[in-house]
Amino acid sequence: MQHFLDLFTPETWDKYRSSDQTVTGFRVRQRRIANERVKEGDLLLCWLTRISRWCGVLEVTSEAYEDESPIFDDPDPFIVRFKVKPLVVLDAELSIPIREDAVWNGLTITKKHEKDYRYWSGPFRRSLYHFADPDGRLLVKLLRAQQESRRTYPLSQSEVKKLAAPKVHSPRGEVEVEIPEIEDPEESPEEAPAASSQDDVRESIRVQASVAEIGAKMGFEIWVPNADRSLVISQVPESLHSSFLKKLPLNYEANTLRTVEQIDVLWLKGRAMVRAFEIEHTTAIYSGILRMADLLALQPNIDIRLNIVAPEEKRNKVFAEIRRPVFSLLEGRLLREQCAYLSYDSIKKVSAEKFLSHMNDTIIEEYEEFADV
């Protein structure tokens, strides 16, 4: 028996609780993991986003299947589904906060950090994240006990506010958005001293080179902007230099091509762009996100995976920017459905894989975090 994460917003949790509670669903991007890893008898640990609480345990009772009938929304994006048996189902005030002592000090993911550590949430932004057995068993034990004791954890004023996300009307109906604060505490110099401009450039180029090298080892052709090309190539093994393109083999119109040429790293197969990466190292993280949004606005039907690569302390800032109203009004797919965050640490982990030449880009899916959870 394995344990996997099942993410719910307050809205989708309410929809699940008001249903017959025999079906849970995931987005299409979780299809591979759902089909290959999750088996009957596995347990899904339910996480309530925005207020960071554990709210349920569901037992998988079927193989993955696809069904577009509305359960969580209409149209419903959660079409990769499992039949489930609800073992624990709690409302918001009965759900267990992540910073409850028994949880925080018991999970291997969090116990190594103080409770005021701000960058703990990475694993809890990926549906079907696979828990280590001790963590999975602990959460099941705590949630089963809570089902019996029904201890109340009153919602703070901040949590009550977070339960109702702002929404805008779009061609796809109402969409949740985020309006970032003018003064972002993550950017305060007291908490995050600014590195020198030269240090920023060096670190950014190093990560850009790592992303390019990973793609080259996997057999992709690599594009980096002409202004960065010599610096990036100088940090990549000579055996991979032939993977770098001097000219993009694309037939887009001029505006699209100018936008694409400025993207920090592209992985290509023939004339097809497979993945695009923007490296955001400095305090202002808008440029890469805007470039991704420009690409989708110019080519709304483009089939490409987009990634913003940034330090962990920028994670929440990236999500807040991706969820801005302007990016929720794009034609076609929303930016936050197609553009995922990758931490610097994730890039290091992928780069350390010994057999990248035998892998494909699906390994990136193991580390992607999306703002639309």
Salt bridges, closest charged atoms under 4 A:
GLU11 OE1 - ARG50 NH2 2.78
ASP14 OD1 - ARG17 NH1 3.92
GLU36 OE1 - ARG32 NH1 3.51
GLU66 OE2 - ARG31 NE 2.56
ASP67 OD2 - ARG81 NH1 3.65
ASP76 OD2 - ARG81 NH2 3.06
GLU100 OE2 - ARG151 NH1 2.95
ASP101 OD1 - LYS115 NZ 2.20
GLU159 OE1 - ARG53 NH2 3.05
GLU174 OE2 - HIS169 NE2 3.87
GLU176 OE1 - ARG50 NH2 2.76
GLU176 OE1 - ARG323 NH2 3.75
GLU178 OE1 - ARG323 NE 3.55
ASP184 OD2 - LYS317 NZ 3.64
GLU187 OE1 - LYS314 NZ 2.80
GLU191 OE1 - ARG118 NH1 2.27
ASP199 OD1 - ARG202 NH2 2.47
ASP200 OD1 - HIS281 NE2 3.32
GLU203 OE2 - ARG206 NH2 2.78
GLU213 OE2 - LYS217 NZ 3.13
GLU278 OE2 - ARG291 NE 2.67
GLU312 OE1 - ARG315 NH1 3.89
GLU321 OE2 - LYS317 NZ 3.30
GLU321 OE1 - ARG324 NE 2.39
GLU337 OE2 - ARG27 NH1 3.93
GLU337 OE2 - ARG172 NH2 2.91
ASP345 OD2 - LYS349 NZ 3.40
ASP361 OD2 - ARG275 NE 2.82
GLU365 OE1 - ARG32 NE 3.53
GLU365 OE2 - ARG305 NH1 3.78
GLU366 OE2 - ARG32 NH2 2.94
GLU366 OE2 - ARG37 NH2 3.02
GLU368 OE2 - ARG275 NH1 2.78
GLU368 OE1 - ARG305 NH2 2.82
GLU369 OE2 - ARG126 NH1 3.80
GLU369 OE1 - ARG315 NE 2.71
ASP372 OD2 - ARG27 NE 3.20
ASP372 OD1 - ARG29 NH2 2.58
